[in-house]
Amino acid sequence: MLVPYCPCNLKKGSSISYLEGDERIFIDGEIVPSIIGTGTEDYFSSGWYYDTGEYGAPYHGVTVKDEVNGKISTYRWHIEDPIPFKKSLKFQIEHGGTNDMPGVEYTSVAFWYQTHPHAPFPKLPDNLMPLSQASKPAIEAESFLNTAKTTGGELRIQKMDGFKGTWSNNEQLWWVNAKPGDKLTLPLQVAGDGNYEVIGFFTRAGDYGIIRASINGRKSDTWIDAYSNTVEPTGSVSLGRFDLKKGANEMVIEIAGKDFRSAGFADGYLVGIDGFSLLKK
């Protein structure tokens, strides 16, 4: 089952054009995939962006088709067409037709049947384990007001007690009047050397942009689309694991663009940050 959602600034007319992405299946350590598809909905035994709408069949179907919000929930069971492998099976789906839509969020689940007895399974890699869920930031973003640097725009502290939702200290660091390509640099203080999961807490609103963080020069795999039709906290967002050093580490947040639904806002690139938490491995 695959549940993709596209909050990104789309280049094409349809809000589900990320379905142009092909599946790529690597069998037993292949360098080049032996199975390459023709589109996401084609893999799920449908076509033309699920043009017949929602349906359920014994081995495939689409249970949610929401073109307004760019949401699709679809499934396929390999019962009549299994893919045999002996050592490994790696399954990828491109984000868009040329894998150029990194703002798409995907959630997936897969099942397989295992005969017994069998050798013990190895430990799953850390990046496949559930993301940590810190309940609130340990580092207040407002504390960076006098130490942060920006290449454009300005920083303010905004009171949030007039909005629904919960922000730590009812405040956020608010980056305004910036544009795509502008960067915000924060000196992230760390108590000791180690490998940390970096958790961010941000804000979404109708005129907020798409951002991406990097730490000590390494980019996070997580893109944050801060668009919402209401003002709301994102909750905890894992930016990934990073090797951090004792003292100041350079976190850079770059504005990548804005959601296509922000088209009505001349300035749709605002950024709100509640804070961060660092979880040591």
C-alpha positions as CSV (number, residue, x, y, z in Angstrom):
1,M,0.0,0.0,0.0
2,L,1.3,3.5,-0.8
3,V,-0.1,6.8,0.5
4,P,1.6,9.7,-1.3
5,Y,0.7,13.4,-0.6
6,C,2.0,16.3,-2.6
7,P,2.2,19.6,-0.7
8,C,4.9,21.0,-3.1
9,N,5.0,23.8,-5.6
10,L,3.9,21.9,-8.6
11,K,5.3,22.6,-12.1
12,K,2.4,20.9,-13.9
13,G,-1.3,21.6,-14.0
14,S,-2.5,18.7,-11.9
15,S,-1.9,18.4,-8.2
16,I,-1.2,14.7,-8.6
17,S,1.3,14.9,-11.4
18,Y,3.9,13.2,-9.2
19,L,2.2,10.0,-10.3
20,E,4.5,10.3,-13.4
21,G,7.1,8.6,-11.2
22,D,8.1,5.1,-12.2
23,E,8.7,2.1,-10.0
24,R,12.3,0.8,-10.0
25,I,12.8,-2.8,-8.6
26,F,16.3,-4.1,-7.9
27,I,16.5,-7.9,-7.4
28,D,19.4,-9.6,-5.5
29,G,21.7,-6.7,-5.4
30,E,21.3,-5.4,-9.0
31,I,23.0,-2.1,-9.8
32,V,20.6,-1.4,-12.6
33,P,16.9,-2.3,-11.9
34,S,15.6,-5.2,-13.9
35,I,12.0,-3.9,-13.6
36,I,11.3,-0.3,-14.5
37,G,7.7,0.9,-14.8
38,T,5.8,3.5,-16.7
39,G,4.1,5.5,-13.9
40,T,3.0,5.2,-10.3
41,E,-0.7,4.5,-11.0
42,D,0.3,2.1,-13.8
43,Y,2.2,0.0,-11.2
44,F,-1.0,-0.1,-9.1
45,S,-2.8,-1.5,-12.2
46,S,-4.6,1.7,-13.0
47,G,-4.0,4.4,-15.5
48,W,-4.4,8.1,-16.5
49,Y,-4.1,9.3,-12.9
50,Y,-6.9,6.9,-11.8
51,D,-9.3,8.5,-14.2
52,T,-12.2,6.3,-13.2
53,G,-12.0,7.5,-9.6
54,E,-11.9,5.5,-6.4
55,Y,-12.5,1.7,-6.6
56,G,-11.5,-1.5,-4.8
57,A,-10.6,-4.8,-6.6
58,P,-9.3,-8.0,-5.1
59,Y,-5.6,-7.3,-5.9
60,H,-5.4,-3.5,-6.5
61,G,-7.4,-0.3,-6.0
62,V,-7.4,3.3,-5.0
63,T,-9.2,4.2,-1.8
64,V,-8.5,8.0,-1.8
65,K,-8.3,10.3,-4.8
66,D,-8.2,13.9,-3.7
67,E,-6.9,16.1,-6.5
68,V,-7.6,19.4,-4.6
69,N,-5.1,18.5,-1.8
70,G,-2.9,16.2,-3.9
71,K,-3.6,13.0,-1.9
72,I,-3.7,9.5,-3.2
73,S,-4.1,6.2,-1.2
74,T,-3.6,3.1,-3.4
75,Y,-2.7,-0.6,-3.0
76,R,-1.6,-3.6,-4.9
77,W,-1.0,-7.2,-3.8
78,H,1.5,-9.4,-5.7
79,I,-0.6,-12.5,-5.4
80,E,-0.9,-13.5,-9.0
81,D,2.4,-11.9,-10.1
82,P,5.0,-12.4,-7.4
83,I,8.5,-11.1,-7.9
84,P,11.0,-13.9,-6.9
85,F,14.3,-13.0,-5.2
86,K,16.9,-15.0,-3.2
87,K,18.9,-12.4,-1.3
88,S,17.4,-9.0,-1.5
89,L,14.6,-6.9,-3.1
90,K,14.8,-3.1,-3.2
91,F,11.7,-1.2,-4.4
92,Q,11.8,2.5,-5.3
93,I,9.3,4.9,-6.8
94,E,10.4,8.1,-8.4
95,H,9.0,11.4,-7.1
96,G,7.6,12.7,-10.4
97,G,8.5,11.8,-14.0
98,T,12.1,12.8,-13.7
99,N,12.4,12.4,-9.9
100,D,12.3,16.1,-9.5
101,M,9.5,16.6,-7.0
102,P,11.2,16.1,-3.6
103,G,8.4,17.9,-1.8
104,V,6.1,14.8,-2.2
105,E,5.5,13.0,1.1
106,Y,5.2,9.2,0.8
107,T,4.0,6.7,3.4
108,S,4.0,3.0,2.6
109,V,3.6,-0.5,4.0
110,A,4.6,-3.9,2.6
111,F,3.9,-7.5,3.8
112,W,5.5,-10.8,2.9
113,Y,4.9,-14.4,3.9
114,Q,7.8,-16.2,5.6
115,T,8.2,-19.9,5.9
116,H,9.5,-21.5,9.1
117,P,12.0,-22.2,10.5
118,H,14.3,-19.4,9.3
119,A,17.5,-17.7,10.4
120,P,17.1,-14.7,12.7
121,F,16.5,-11.4,10.8
122,P,19.2,-8.8,11.1
123,K,18.4,-5.5,12.9
124,L,16.7,-3.0,10.7
125,P,18.8,0.0,9.7
126,D,18.2,3.1,11.9
127,N,16.7,5.1,8.9
128,L,14.0,2.5,8.6
129,M,12.9,2.6,12.2
130,P,10.0,4.9,13.4
131,L,10.9,8.5,13.8
132,S,11.4,9.9,17.3
133,Q,8.4,11.9,18.5
134,A,9.6,14.6,20.9
135,S,6.6,16.4,22.4
136,K,8.1,19.8,22.6
137,P,11.4,21.6,21.6
138,A,14.2,21.6,24.1
139,I,15.9,24.6,22.3
140,E,13.7,27.6,21.8
141,A,14.1,29.1,18.3
142,E,13.6,32.6,19.8
143,S,16.9,32.2,21.6
144,F,18.6,32.6,18.1
145,L,17.2,36.1,17.5
146,N,20.5,37.9,18.2
147,T,22.9,35.2,17.0
148,A,21.2,34.1,13.7
149,K,22.2,35.5,10.3
150,T,20.1,35.8,7.2
151,T,20.9,36.6,3.6
152,G,17.6,38.3,3.1
153,G,14.5,39.3,5.1
154,E,14.4,39.9,8.8
155,L,13.8,38.0,12.0
156,R,11.1,38.7,14.6
157,I,9.5,37.0,17.6
158,Q,5.8,36.4,17.1
159,K,3.4,35.7,19.9
160,M,1.2,32.7,19.1
161,D,-1.4,32.7,21.8
162,G,-4.0,34.1,19.4
163,F,-3.9,30.9,17.3
164,K,-5.2,27.4,17.9
165,G,-2.6,24.9,18.7
166,T,0.4,24.8,21.1
167,W,3.7,26.5,20.7
168,S,6.4,26.3,23.3
169,N,6.3,29.6,25.4
170,N,3.5,30.7,23.0
171,E,6.2,32.2,20.7
172,Q,8.1,31.5,17.6
173,L,11.0,32.8,15.6
174,W,9.4,34.5,12.6
175,W,11.4,35.0,9.3
176,V,9.7,37.5,7.1
177,N,10.3,39.4,3.9
178,A,12.6,36.7,2.5
179,K,12.5,35.1,-0.9
180,P,13.5,31.8,-2.5
181,G,17.2,31.1,-2.2
182,D,17.5,33.1,1.0
183,K,19.2,31.3,3.9
184,L,18.9,31.5,7.7
185,T,22.0,30.4,9.7
186,L,21.6,29.3,13.3
187,P,24.5,28.3,15.7
188,L,23.1,25.1,17.1
189,Q,24.8,24.4,20.5
190,V,25.6,20.8,21.4
191,A,26.7,19.6,24.8
192,G,29.0,16.8,23.5
193,D,30.2,15.0,20.4
194,G,27.9,12.3,19.0
195,N,25.4,11.2,16.5
196,Y,22.0,13.0,17.0
197,E,18.6,12.9,15.6
198,V,17.6,16.5,15.0
199,I,13.9,17.2,15.5
200,G,12.4,20.5,14.3
201,F,9.2,22.2,15.4
202,F,7.7,24.6,12.8
203,T,4.6,26.4,11.9
204,R,2.3,26.1,8.9
205,A,0.1,28.8,7.4
206,G,-1.3,29.9,4.1
207,D,1.6,32.3,3.2
208,Y,4.4,30.1,4.5
209,G,7.1,28.6,2.2
210,I,8.9,25.3,1.5
211,I,12.2,25.0,3.4
212,R,15.1,22.6,3.7
213,A,17.7,22.4,6.4
214,S,21.4,21.4,6.4
215,I,23.7,21.0,9.3
216,N,27.5,21.4,9.0
217,G,27.1,21.3,5.2
218,R,25.1,18.1,5.0
219,K,21.5,18.5,3.7
220,S,18.6,17.0,5.4
221,D,16.5,14.5,3.3
222,T,13.4,16.2,4.8
223,W,11.6,19.0,2.9
224,I,9.1,20.9,4.9
225,D,6.2,22.4,3.1
226,A,4.8,24.9,5.6
227,Y,1.5,25.6,3.7
228,S,-1.8,25.1,5.5
229,N,-5.1,26.9,5.1
230,T,-5.0,27.5,8.9
231,V,-2.2,28.6,11.2
232,E,-1.0,25.5,13.0
233,P,2.1,23.9,14.6
234,T,3.7,21.0,12.6
235,G,4.5,19.0,15.7
236,S,7.8,17.1,15.7
237,V,9.6,16.8,12.3
238,S,12.7,14.6,12.1
239,L,15.4,16.2,10.0
240,G,17.5,13.1,10.2
241,R,20.6,11.9,12.0
242,F,23.8,14.0,12.0
243,D,27.3,13.7,13.5
244,L,27.5,16.8,15.7
245,K,30.5,18.2,17.6
246,K,30.6,19.8,21.0
247,G,29.9,23.5,20.8
248,A,28.4,25.4,17.9
249,N,27.2,23.6,14.8
250,E,26.0,25.4,11.8
251,M,22.4,24.9,10.8
252,V,21.2,26.5,7.6
253,I,17.6,26.8,6.6
254,E,17.0,27.7,3.0
255,I,13.7,28.8,1.4
256,A,13.2,26.5,-1.6
257,G,9.8,27.9,-2.9
258,K,6.2,27.8,-2.0
259,D,3.2,25.6,-2.3
260,F,1.1,26.0,-5.5
261,R,-1.9,26.7,-3.2
262,S,-0.1,29.9,-2.0
263,A,-0.4,31.4,-5.4
264,G,-2.8,34.1,-4.0
265,F,-0.1,35.3,-1.6
266,A,2.4,37.8,-3.1
267,D,4.7,36.9,-0.2
268,G,4.2,33.2,0.3
269,Y,7.7,32.5,1.7
270,L,7.3,33.1,5.5
271,V,9.0,30.8,7.9
272,G,8.0,30.1,11.6
273,I,10.2,28.1,13.9
274,D,9.2,27.0,17.4
275,G,12.4,25.2,18.2
276,F,14.5,22.0,18.1
277,S,15.4,18.9,20.1
278,L,18.5,16.8,19.8
279,L,18.3,13.1,20.6
280,K,21.6,11.4,21.0
281,K,21.9,7.8,19.6
